[in-house]
Amino acid sequence: MTTLVHGTDTLTRDALTVLQPGFVGTTAPDWLLRRIGEGLSSVGLFGRNIVSPEQLTALTAQLRAERDDVLVAIDEEGGDVTRLEVKQGSSFPGNYALGSVDDVELTRAVARELGRRLAACGVDLNWAPSADVNSNAENPVIGVRSFGPDPDLVARHTVAYVDGLQGVGVAACTKHFPGHGDTNVDSHDALPRIDVDLATLHTRELVPFRAAVAAGTKAVMSAHILLSALDPHRPATLSPQILTGLLRQELGFEGLIVTDGMEMQAVAATYGIERGSVLAIAAGADAICVGGGLCDEDTVLQLRDALVTAVRTGELPEERLADAAARVRALASWTQAHRARGAESVSGAAVQEGTAPGTDIGLVAARRALKVTRGKQPYTPVSSAPYVASFTPVANFAVGDETPWGIAAELERLLPGTETGSYADSSVDALLAAAGERRIVAVVRDAHRHAWMTEALDALVAARPDTVVVEMGLNEAEPRGALHIATHGAARVCGRAAAEAVVGTGA
């Protein structure tokens, strides 16, 4: 049994320090403020916590009134995964769009502006970017969240994104280590398994993470995936071979290791969140992310007590918990120093024309990311209010179903009177009846992954050859329609860029 070298109060504070919980509400509940006073060092924000920049700024100020060095984290990837603009859609295209342009200065500028907005609201740790190599086009959870399928491309844009965020004082958390791209299972629902050899992992999955570590990413998030070549028994989040052996010792990472959400079924269904959290810290993780689904005081206290008990029984070395807490505090000190410098840390941010704070760099990037393919017949731009048919797949948990997507709202702005309908099967009879004589704009997301969607598109284009098709997911299927527009993501700005192309102002 481990001999305790610290008093109970220190042990309890360390256990609280390594937690990154969420909560419900747009102001901090009393229990959260009380636990911050007792040692809780991080808070995670989600879409449910944010209604406006002003409200978010007031919320972070409320948290820091309890303790100035509290880390305020957020899952703000831009693109399809946004918390800042969960009700409106993001002002920034996601990774796939940026990777399709393949201009690292553009990626750096987008990340810098996103980071500037986070910092202005008091957020200082972003659980982004995704450094996953999307080598499996059937992946249900990564997809457009990845810069692409090429490891070197993903690596250079990951580095640019990290540079952009951290250049304005927001710590980057590169994810999902050691790589979630070659999976066909969503770890929110079950445990994905990757059965490739070590050589493949080193030349594919690990390339972007090596680059991110070399670039100085302040944090890395682990993935709840089983990689049989590295550890055939435990998912990466709970694996000493992966977190300590590979990430710490082989890759030389000295920053903060954050777990993916411990309430996700890939871990919770087998281990439970309490047991899983103990195993994660023992394996080498430093911070336990929990709160996407579980976000109350009881959860925080259960995890705190599980860690304290594990130390007292000798299951978790106290030195390991103390080391984890020290890494949390070290990152908090780094972000606190950047906040103190304030505007100084943002000076010189405008590294090229069009990237100064407050500019529409996200829209610039979205326009550049469009790929427009014309059909065999001459294309006539849509000039009167069309009918927008959205073929709607089930959203993955990371994206959620709160955030709007598509181009109907942007077409309505350009062509008042635009009508829209949503469809989820291969029959197009109702669609054709609803559209009448209007031009049809069909909007899809990952058509290659949904047989019913491709069947519907084929039937629609056969019936109405002048149909415009807008693909807002992975651009894997053959182009269809009189005009095929690939946006490489479903952010609001991607929809705006597509709408401009439909009416002929951007095509």
Secondary structure, DSSP 8 states (H G I E B T S, - for coil): -----S-HHHHHHHHHHTEEE--SSSS--HHHHHHHHHT--EEEE-GGG-S-HHHHHHHHHHHHHH-TT-EEEE---BTTB-STTTTT--SS--HHHHHHHT-HHHHHHHHHHHHHHHHHTT--EE---B------TT-SSSGGGSS-S-HHHHHHHHHHHHHHHHTTT-EEEEEEET--TT-SS-TTTS--EE---HHHIIIIIHHHHHHHHHHT-SEEEE---EETTT-SSS-GGG-HIIIIIIIIIIS---SEEE-S-TTSHHHHHHH-HHHHHHHHHHHT--BEEE-SS--SHHHHHHHHHHHHHHHHTTSS-HHHHHHHHHHHHHHHHHHHHHHHHGGGGGTT---STT-STTS-HHHHHHHHH-EEEE-SS------S--EEEEE-----TTT-SSS--SSHHHHHHHSTT-EEEEE-SS--HHHHHHHTTS-EEEEESSGGG-HHHHHHHHHHHHH-TT-EEEE-S---S---SSEEEE-SS--HHHHHHHHHHHHTS--
